[in-house]
Amino acid sequence: RLLEVARGLHQRARRTRDVLGALVGAGDRRRAELQALLHAVQPGRDTAHHLSVGRALAPLTREGVLVVGSGHVTHNLRDWIASNGQRATLPYAASFASWLADTLARHDDDALVAYREQGPGAARAHPSEEHFLPIFVAWGAAGRDAVADRVYAGFDGPALAMDAYAFAAPDAVRVGPLVVSP
């Protein structure tokens, strides 16, 4: 059972709900029940607030609740549209994606929260924050000792980093990188 607790969900939240519902319904003989709380980001609130929301959810993860943050590592649609089919990754987008991976690996929450000042090309990588804020909730929910596994690294065109991370306790089963053939 997928619990929808809000009306007017952002398209990304609706898509996440639909994908999770399909996964649970696909061949699980135990007819598992999925309970999900869909939390929309609050663009009027800062990164520290979203990290705090995640930390407030952290006790639920110890009860088997999966917290999914759905966004983009970089999200500059102007550059993506202007690329006109260009395939080469823009330097600021590649630098920001690498900076994020390194910052998560170092557990540098202060740098993460101050990404606009500390991340290379951050303002261009995220002209607005709503597509980046979900990572703060997911990272916070994983707990202070979480390991960040970059399970997918890639770009849609030159400007949209589509990296996917799995955050888990150090002793959790690791999913490893996803390898996609061109």
HUFEN-V59342 format. One record per backbone hydrogen bond with DSSP energy under -1.0 kcal/mol. CO is the residue of the C=O (numbers start at 1). NH is the residue of the N-H. Records with the same first field share a line. If there is no record, write none. Layout:
CO=NH + NH
This chain:
10=14
11=15
12=16
13=17
14=18
15=19
16=20
17=21
18=22
19=23
20=24
21=25
25=27
27=29
28=31
42=45
46=50
47=51
48=52
49=53
50=54
51=55
52=56
53=57
57=60
58=61
60=63 + 65
61=64
76=80
77=81
78=82
81=84
83=86
90=94
91=95
92=96
93=97
94=98
95=99
96=100
97=101
98=102
99=103
100=104
101=105
102=106
103=108
104=107
107=109
108=112
109=113
110=114
112=115
114=117 + 118
115=119
119=122
121=125
122=126
125=75
129=132 + 133
131=72
132=135
133=136 + 137
134=138
135=139
136=140
137=141
138=142
140=143
143=146
147=168
149=151 + 166
151=178
152=164
154=162
156=160
158=90
160=156
161=73 + 74
164=151 + 152
166=149
168=147
169=172
